[in-house]
Amino acid sequence: MNLDFSLDPLFSWYVLLLLISGVVMFVMGVTNAARQSIGWRIFGMVAGVGFFGYAVYLGFIFEGGEYLIFFKAFIVPVVVIVQFVRSLLANRGLEPVRHAPVPESGKTN
């Protein structure tokens, strides 16, 4: 196992965050709790499997050397979670209500 927070904390946290992001994104896509479109669900599941797979590779198979830190690994989960929450709120009728401006009446010049 390649996780050693005292030796290389950046690498270890990166692997841990990839692993967590992958699982969360996959579970959100599978459960369909927010009734998202099939496209968003598939995107979330594919990205989740990719993140999880890369974390497993780095954590258990990788033998040292150079590795890539995908900054998208931090952005994509945020986008997927935001979309999940927006869909969840919209499907539960909790989305913000936008009212049209009310004309002022009764004013005389």
C-alpha positions in Angstrom: 0.0 0.0 0.0 1.4 3.4 -1.0 -0.4 5.6 1.5 1.9 7.1 4.0 0.7 10.5 5.3 4.0 11.2 7.1 6.2 10.5 4.1 4.2 12.1 1.3 1.0 13.7 2.6 0.1 15.4 -0.7 0.1 12.0 -2.6 -1.8 10.3 0.2 -4.5 12.9 0.5 -4.8 13.0 -3.3 -5.4 9.2 -3.4 -7.9 9.4 -0.6 -9.8 12.2 -2.1 -9.9 10.4 -5.5 -11.2 7.3 -3.8 -13.9 9.2 -1.9 -14.9 11.3 -4.9 -15.2 8.2 -7.1 -17.4 6.3 -4.7 -19.7 9.3 -4.0 -20.1 10.2 -7.7 -20.9 6.6 -8.6 -23.4 6.2 -5.8 -25.2 9.4 -6.7 -25.5 8.2 -10.3 -26.7 4.7 -9.4 -29.3 5.7 -6.8 -30.9 8.5 -8.9 -32.2 10.1 -5.7 -32.4 13.5 -7.5 -34.0 12.1 -10.6 -31.3 13.5 -12.8 -31.2 13.1 -16.5 -29.7 9.9 -17.8 -26.8 11.9 -19.3 -25.7 13.4 -15.9 -26.1 10.0 -14.2 -23.9 8.3 -16.8 -21.4 11.1 -16.6 -21.2 10.8 -12.8 -20.9 7.1 -12.9 -18.2 7.0 -15.5 -16.2 9.8 -13.8 -16.7 8.0 -10.4 -15.4 4.7 -11.8 -12.4 6.6 -13.4 -11.5 8.4 -10.2 -11.9 5.2 -8.1 -9.8 3.2 -10.5 -7.0 5.7 -10.6 -7.0 5.9 -6.8 -6.7 2.1 -6.6 -3.9 2.1 -9.1 -2.0 4.9 -7.2 -2.7 3.4 -3.8 -2.0 -0.3 -4.5 -0.2 -0.8 -7.8 1.9 2.3 -8.4 5.5 1.6 -7.6 6.9 5.1 -7.5 8.1 7.6 -10.0 6.0 10.3 -11.6 2.2 10.5 -11.4 -0.3 13.0 -12.6 -2.4 15.2 -10.4 -5.6 16.0 -12.3 -7.0 19.2 -11.0 -10.2 18.1 -12.7 -10.4 15.5 -10.0 -11.2 18.4 -7.6 -13.5 20.3 -10.0 -15.6 17.5 -11.5 -16.9 16.1 -8.2 -18.0 19.6 -7.2 -19.9 20.1 -10.5 -21.6 16.7 -10.2 -22.6 17.3 -6.6 -23.9 20.8 -7.4 -25.9 19.4 -10.3 -27.2 16.6 -8.0 -28.3 19.0 -5.3 -30.0 21.3 -7.9 -31.9 18.4 -9.3 -32.8 17.2 -5.9 -34.2 20.6 -4.9 -36.0 21.1 -8.2 -37.7 17.7 -8.0 -38.8 18.4 -4.4 -40.3 21.8 -5.3 -37.7 23.6 -3.2 -36.0 25.6 -6.0 -36.0 29.3 -5.5 -39.2 31.1 -6.6 -38.6 34.0 -8.8 -41.5 36.5 -8.8 -42.1 39.1 -11.5 -41.8 42.7 -10.4 -45.1 44.0 -9.1 -46.1 47.4 -10.7 -46.6 50.2 -8.2 -50.2 51.3 -8.1 -52.1 54.1 -6.4 -49.4 56.7 -7.0 -50.5 60.0 -8.2 -48.3 62.7 -9.6 
